[in-house]
């Protein structure tokens, strides 16, 4: 278990916390592996009835750690395996999962929210998917889930134009349930988790399954996006965009 991911079981809820504040919780391959284990090991554990995914106060996650991401991508022609495994775990997860988003949710930080069943955001939260600015395409089945959740035009603005979405607009769009004060997302998420855990377990599981797209459909879209994502990473557009990004980072 990486020190950048903290997993705690509180009563019948597993809380998975990304904790790398000096990097705005940018996700490394080791963090993906730790979060995958935390989700997977909850599946057959009857004591765990709900999962909370959070980044703590002030930030959810800035998305992939690009240095780590590019090193892990070398020669693969696709997304790094740990990232794909994490996405598959989100798809196959059968426990209700709550996102507590306080601050920025960028890239996969935004798209993973669409796999969650209930989303709380602070007034300072923003959701952005700037794949296009790196010459890339959407990932995490977001090309399927975002238009399904928000409608095509909002999805185009978010995924193709790369425009950020505020917490208030995300609630209007339908992918945030509740907007709360900064620093209160985890507290409110635990309250929601207690409400869910008090419901009949089998009825919740069956109802949740009826509401969600079939897992095989989501996996096919993730794999399709990952293939295109890998191709795009080797494109002149993307190579130039990454060079420009790292040049600005060094300034």
C-alpha positions in Angstrom: 0.0 0.0 0.0 1.5 3.3 -1.1 1.7 6.1 1.5 -0.1 8.3 -1.1 -3.3 6.3 -0.7 -4.8 5.9 2.7 -7.5 3.2 3.2 -9.6 3.1 6.3 -12.7 1.0 7.2 -15.1 2.9 9.3 -18.1 0.8 10.4 -19.4 -0.6 7.1 -17.8 2.0 4.8 -14.3 1.9 3.2 -12.8 5.3 2.7 -10.1 5.6 0.0 -8.2 8.8 0.3 -5.7 10.1 -2.2 -3.0 11.9 -0.1 -0.3 13.6 -2.1 -1.0 17.3 -1.4 2.4 18.6 -2.6 1.4 17.4 -6.1 -2.3 18.1 -5.8 -2.9 14.4 -5.5 -1.5 13.7 -9.0 -2.0 10.0 -9.5 1.0 7.7 -10.0 1.0 4.1 -11.2 1.6 2.9 -7.6 -1.5 5.0 -6.5 -3.6 3.4 -9.2 -2.5 -0.1 -8.0 -3.3 0.8 -4.3 -6.8 2.2 -5.2 -7.5 -0.9 -7.3 -6.6 -3.2 -4.4 -8.8 -1.2 -2.1 -11.8 -1.5 -4.4 -11.2 -5.1 -5.4 -10.8 -6.4 -1.8 -14.0 -4.8 -0.8 -16.1 -6.7 -3.3 -16.3 -10.0 -1.5 -16.2 -8.5 2.0 -19.7 -8.4 3.4 -18.6 -6.1 6.2 -18.0 -3.3 3.6 -21.3 -2.0 2.2 -20.2 1.3 0.7 -17.0 3.1 -0.5 -16.1 6.7 -0.3 -13.5 8.1 -2.7 -11.8 11.4 -1.7 -8.8 13.6 -2.0 -9.1 15.2 1.4 -9.7 18.9 1.9 -8.8 21.4 -0.8 -8.2 19.1 -3.7 -9.6 15.9 -5.3 -6.9 15.2 -7.8 -5.0 17.0 -10.6 -5.2 13.8 -12.7 -2.3 11.7 -13.9 1.2 12.5 -12.7 2.4 13.2 -16.3 6.1 12.4 -15.6 5.2 9.0 -14.1 2.5 8.4 -16.8 4.9 9.0 -19.7 7.6 6.7 -18.2 5.0 4.0 -17.7 3.7 4.4 -21.3 7.0 4.0 -23.0 6.8 1.4 -25.8 3.3 0.3 -24.8 1.3 2.2 -27.5 -1.6 2.4 -25.0 -2.4 3.7 -21.5 -0.3 2.2 -18.7 -1.7 -1.0 -17.4 -2.3 0.1 -13.8 -4.5 2.9 -15.0 -6.6 0.6 -17.1 -6.9 -1.9 -14.3 -8.2 0.8 -12.0 -10.8 1.8 -14.5 -11.9 -1.8 -14.9 -12.2 -2.1 -11.1 -14.5 0.9 -11.1 -16.7 -0.8 -13.7 -16.8 -4.1 -11.9 -17.3 -2.7 -8.5 -20.7 -3.7 -7.0 -20.6 -1.6 -3.9 -22.2 1.9 -3.9 -19.4 4.4 -4.3 -19.5 8.0 -3.2 -17.2 10.7 -4.5 -16.2 13.6 -2.1 -14.7 16.3 -4.4 -13.2 19.3 -2.7 -11.2 21.4 -5.1 -9.9 20.5 -8.6 -10.8 17.2 -10.3 -8.8 17.1 -13.5 -8.6 14.5 -16.3 -9.2 11.1 -14.8 -10.1 12.9 -11.6 -13.2 14.2 -13.3 -14.0 11.1 -15.4 -13.8 8.7 -12.4 -16.6 10.7 -10.8 -19.0 9.4 -13.6 -18.5 5.9 -12.3 -19.6 6.9 -8.8 -23.2 6.5 -7.6 -23.4 9.7 -5.5 -21.2 12.8 -5.8 -20.7 15.6 -3.3 -18.7 18.7 -4.4 -17.5 21.8 -2.5 -18.3 25.2 -3.8 -14.6 25.5 -4.9 -14.7 22.2 -6.9 -14.1 22.3 -10.6 -14.2 19.4 -13.1 -12.1 19.6 -16.2 -11.0 17.1 -18.9 -8.3 18.9 -20.9 -7.4 15.9 -23.0 -7.8 17.9 -26.2 -5.1 20.3 -25.1 -2.6 17.4 -25.1 -3.8 16.1 -28.4 -5.5 13.2 -26.7 -9.0 11.7 -26.6 -11.5 11.1 -23.7 -10.8 8.1 -21.4 -12.4 6.0 -18.6 -15.6 5.4 -20.7 -16.3 9.1 -20.4 -17.2 9.3 -24.0 -20.1 7.0 -23.1 -21.0 8.2 -19.6 -20.7 12.0 -19.8 -23.2 12.5 -22.7 -25.5 9.9 -21.0 -25.4 11.9 -17.8 -25.3 15.5 -19.0 -26.5 15.5 -22.6 -24.4 15.7 -25.8 -23.9 19.4 -25.9 -22.5 19.7 -22.4 -20.4 16.6 -23.0 -18.9 18.2 -26.2 -18.1 21.4 -24.2 -16.4 19.4 -21.5 -14.7 16.5 -23.4 -13.9 18.1 -26.8 -13.5 21.7 -26.0 -11.9 21.1 -22.6 -14.0 23.7 -20.8 -14.1 23.3 -17.0 -17.3 22.8 -15.1 -18.0 24.5 -11.7 -19.7 22.6 -8.9 -22.9 24.6 -9.4 -23.0 23.9 -13.1 -22.1 20.2 -12.4 -25.2 20.0 -10.2 -27.3 21.6 -12.8 -25.9 19.2 -15.4 -26.8 16.3 -13.2 -23.6 14.6 -12.2 -23.2 16.3 -8.8 -25.9 15.5 -6.2 -25.0 18.0 -3.5 -22.8 21.2 -3.2 -21.4 21.9 0.2 -19.0 24.3 1.9 -15.3 23.7 1.4 -13.9 21.2 3.9 -17.2 19.5 4.4 -17.4 17.0 1.6 -16.0 14.1 3.5 -18.2 14.7 6.5 -21.3 14.8 4.2 -20.1 11.8 2.3 -19.9 9.7 5.5 -23.5 10.8 6.2 -24.6 9.6 2.8 -22.7 6.4 3.2 -24.5 5.7 6.5 -27.9 6.3 4.8 -27.0 3.9 2.0 -25.6 1.3 4.4 -28.9 1.3 6.4 -30.8 0.2 3.3 -31.4 -3.5 2.4 -28.1 -4.8 0.9 -29.5 -7.0 -1.8 -32.1 -4.6 -3.0 -29.5 -1.8 -3.3 -27.2 -4.1 -5.3 -29.9 -5.1 -7.7 -31.3 -1.6 -8.1 -27.9 -0.2 -8.7 -27.2 -2.8 -11.4 -30.5 -1.9 -13.1 -29.5 1.8 -13.2 -26.0 1.4 -14.6 -24.9 0.5 -18.2 -23.8 -3.1 -18.5 -20.2 -3.7 -17.4 -19.2 -5.3 -20.7 -20.3 -2.2 -22.6 -18.3 0.1 -20.3 -15.2 -2.2 -20.6 -15.4 -2.2 -24.4 -15.6 1.6 -24.4 -12.6 1.9 -22.0 -10.5 -0.4 -24.1 -11.5 1.4 -27.3 -10.6 4.8 -25.8 -7.3 3.3 -24.4 -6.3 2.1 -27.8 -7.0 5.5 -29.4 -5.4 7.3 -26.4 -2.2 5.3 -27.0 -2.2 6.0 -30.7 -2.7 9.7 -30.0 0.2 9.8 -27.6 2.5 8.9 -30.5 0.9 11.5 -32.8 2.8 14.7 -33.8 0.0 16.8 -32.2 0.3 15.1 -28.9 4.1 15.0 -28.9 4.2 18.7 -29.6 1.6 19.4 -26.9 3.5 17.4 -24.2 6.8 19.2 -25.1 5.1 22.5 -24.7 3.6 21.4 -21.4 6.9 20.3 -19.9 8.7 23.4 -21.3 6.2 25.6 -19.4 6.6 23.5 -16.3 10.3 24.1 -16.2 9.9 27.9 -16.4 
